[in-house]
Amino acid sequence: MHKKQMYLYVGVDTHRLTHTAVIMNCWHEIIKSITIKNKPSGFSELMDLVRTYEIVYSVTAVYGLEDTNGVGRALCHFLINNNKIVKFVNSSLSSQEAKKNTTVHKTDEYDAFCVAKVLLDELDKLEDVTKDNGIYYKISQLMTRRNKLVDQRTSVINQLHIQLSFHYYSYNKLFSGIANKTALAFWYAYPSSKYLKDVSIEELGQFLKKESHNYFTNSKAKSLLDIINEDKDILSHDDTRCFLIKSYVEDIRYKQKEISLIDELLQECINELGVNLQSFNGIDLITSAQLLSEIGDINRFKNSAKLARYSGIAPVTYSSGKTEKNFRNQRGNRKLNSIFFYIALRQISANRNTGTPRNPILYEYYHRKVSEGKTKSQALVCVSRRLVNIVFNMLKYKKEYTIKPINTRNNATEKCG
């Protein structure tokens, strides 16, 4: 008996309120389809039905889910807790399977059938879903929320720019950034120059000193008033616009506060994992969280080559006869690919003032690849590939990254641990 004849294939199309499942044998024959509610009673109903056919055909069921970290997470963990085999089926694979049909149609049952077909065809290649403590899921959800807040904050700041341009024509000269703490306090207290009419340099100086924790003094207050007074004859005032400015300031403050709270939670999650990616110069808290949310448990990758292929950094080989060429991989996890790309950019940069490379090893490696005839883009991919090795070892063995300078040829050695 062939290995694939020993299983029933249960493809599940997950939704917010219900899930549709199709039970299929190894000959692509649909045995049964069922729609269940997205709650434990529905999960038990599906498992009991599948168990009936397991007994009838004397086989073991393997479940395939398109979504194991969203609406399908509860079902996934229910099945794992009941010692069922669960595989993650990438939605792009099931979508390609659906397009093979000459008749274009789309139903939940057909989508579940396509998931089951992928499950059968790629049984040995699909990733097993294992029970976890949810730490990577937490990091992923926190990063999703943080990214949304950052986008929303940027949108509000853009609106604040528009409103300030009517009340302060030279508003961009008043502070280095309109959304820093002192600037926001100033806009909220003085949304229009009208409110500064009877304010003295000393009074404004005390206000700035308090809000900036003694960073700004009366000299800054005088500078602000001088800039504002230059435009006093053309500045306008509108109560509605003042309301909008104060509203935007409150919104920005709220979002910044929530982002700070998320950063604290992210740091707690990273500390719980016991990894220290931030010991690598160029990987901060947010970049570290981005890497962990996209990579997940590093143990699901046998080696760094697997991670490179998953990231779309490993080249794709095209060969025909005696001809063989390597091309850049356009597939893989594009988010993870972009993260490694931007980290690589930081490594080949140098300090503006001193000219000292951020990472002497990767800086030298990049320029050596360019001197060997590679384009700058190709050399950057090579740097990204080495970064995959470094990140893999740091996560796998939970070690820090150190650079130990040596005198030979002005080079350096790198060590993970």
QUINORZI-V831039 format. One record per run of one state. SS is the DSSP state (A for helix, B for strand, O for the rest). FROM is the first residue (numbers start at 1). TO is the last residue. If there is no record, write none. Layout:
BEGIN
ss=<SS SS>
from=<FROM FROM>
to=<TO TO>
END
This chain:
BEGIN
ss=<O A B O B O B O A O B O A O B O A O A O B O A O A O A O A O A O A O A O A O A O A O A O B O B O A O B O B O A O A O B O A O B O>
from=<1 3 7 15 18 25 30 38 40 58 60 66 73 82 85 89 91 100 108 122 127 129 135 168 171 174 181 190 193 197 201 212 218 231 239 274 277 280 285 296 298 301 304 312 316 321 323 328 334 348 350 351 357 358 360 372 376 398 401 406 408 411 412 417>
to=<2 6 14 17 24 29 37 39 57 59 65 72 81 84 88 90 99 107 121 126 128 134 167 170 173 180 189 192 196 200 211 217 230 238 273 276 279 284 295 297 300 303 311 315 320 322 327 333 347 349 350 356 357 359 371 375 397 400 405 407 410 411 416 417>
END
